[in-house]
Amino acid sequence: MGEDQLRFSADELPQRILVLRGERVMIDSDLAELYGVTTKRFNEQVKRNLERFPIDFMFQVTPEEKAEVVANCDHLGKLKYSPHLPRVFTEHGAIMAASILNSSRAVEMSVFVVRAFVRLRQMLVEHKDLAERLDELEARVARHDNTLSTLVATIRQMATPPLSSSRQIGFVTDSQEKKQ
């Protein structure tokens, strides 16, 4: 599979990174395509080198996860009819896969994989910064709302006439006392 046969570009690579079990991963067929080998060959090499792929580098999806991936990723439609459960690879697993394939194409493409994961990580950090700024703004507005509510309540209290009292304040003449 030559570079001209690659179905997705380096810019599209971050879109091929999925989130499963709280991990950002790439599916075996996408990595195989990226590294220029068939999925079957890719998985054969992984099986021969399982000691290089601990659980935090690679795991096999469950039938439920497979169904979810197929439903959410248009490019994985053919996976729906496969009897096999695909493997997924974390960032470290994707780099390790390049080392077991031992081809110049795999080494070259591993750089793209690293950059894609880094770009995704940066986007998440930027999103987190934006979320923190929004939280700060919301808190500031809430403080202003509380201050305004107190101010409005005070103004209403001042505008409301006091309850009439039976006793007058001030100088009272004898004739006024007799009337009361």
N, C-alpha and C positions, 0 to 999 in steps of 0.2 A: 504494500500500500504506500504509494508515494505521497509527497507533501501536497501535490495538487489534488489528491484524492481525500484529503482531510475534510471532513464534513463541517467542522467548526473552526473558527479562527481563535487567535489568542485573546481577542476581545470578548468572544463568546464563552471562553473557558470558565470564568467565574459563574456563569449561569449553569454550568454542568456540575457545580459543587452543590451537593444536597446536604440537608441536615437530618441525620438519623441518630436516635438515642442521644441527642444533645451534642453530637459531634458533626463537624463539617467533613464530608466524605465525597469521594468520587467512585462511581460504579465501575466494575471491572471492564465492561465493554467500552466505556468512554476512554479509560486509560489505555486499553489495548489499541483502540483506534488512534489515539494521540501518539502512542509509541510506535505505530506502524506495524503491528502484528495482529493476528486474529485473536479473538477472545479465547478460543480454545488453546492456542499456543501460550498466550499470556497466563492463563490459569494453570497450564502444565508447569510452567516455570515457577509459579508461586508454590504449587504442590511440592516441587522438588526442593524448595528452599523455605519450608514452613517455619523453620527455626528463626528466620529473619523477620517474621511477621507476628509479633505478639498481639494480643487482643486490642491494645491501644493503637496498633498500626493497621489492623485489618479485622473484619468480622463478616460473617455470612448473614444475610438478611433473613428474617422470618417470612413465612407466607403472607402475613398481614402487611409487613413492611414492603414486600414486593408489590402487593396490590396497590398500596398507597403510592409507591414510586411510579408505577405504570400509569395510575390515574392522574398524577400531577405532572408528569414529564412526557410531553408529546413525542420526543425523540426516542423514547424507550418503549413504544407501542409493541414492537416485535417481542419484547421480553415477556409480554403477557402469555404467549403461547409456548414459552420455553419451560421444559420440565425441571430445570435446574434453578436453584436459588442463587442469585448472584452474590459475589463478594463485593464489599465496599472497602475503600482504603482512605485512611486519614491522610493528612499532609505528609506525615513521616512515612506512612506506608506507600504512598505514591512515589516518593523519592527512592525508597528501598526497591520498589518494583523496577525503576529505571536501572538500578545497579545490577539486578539479576538478569535483565534482558541483555545487557552488555553490548549494545549497539550504539553507533554514533547518533542515530536518530533518537534513541531513548534518552541518552545523555542530554542532547540538545533540547528535547521536549521537557525534560525534568525541570529545566530552568523556567519554562513557561508555567509549569504547574506551581512551582514555588512562588513565582510572581503573582499568579492568580490567587493563591491562598493569602499572600501578603496584602494584595489589593482588597480582598474581601475583609480581612482583619482591619485594615485602615478604614474601610467604609463603616464597619461596626463601631469602631472607636469614635468616628465623627458623628455617627448617629447617637451614640451614648452622650457625647458632649452636647449635642443639640437637645437631647432629652433633659439633661441636667439644667441647661439654660431655661428651657420651658418651665421646669419645676420651680426654678428660682423666680422667674417672672410671675408664675401663678401665686407663689407665696407672697411676693411683694404686692400684687394686686389684692390678695386676701387681707393683708395688713391695712391697705388703703381702704378697703371695703369696711373693715371693722372701725377704723377711724371715722369714716364718713357716717356710718350708722350711729356712732356715739354722738357725733356732731349734730345730726338730724334729730336725734332723741332729745338732746339738750335744747335745741332751738324750739322744738315742739313744747317742751316743758316750760320754757320761758314764755311762749306765746299763749299758753293756756292760762286763763285767769284763775287766780287762787280761789279756793272755796271760801264762801262768805263766812265770816266769823261773827259771833254775837257781840263781840267786844271791839270797839273802835280803837284805833291807834291814833294818838295825837291829843291835842287840847280839846277837852270837853267842857261845855258850859253847863251851868245848873239846869237850864231849861231843856237842854238835850238829854240830860240824865233822867229827868222826870218822864220824858216821852218813852223811854226804853223800859 
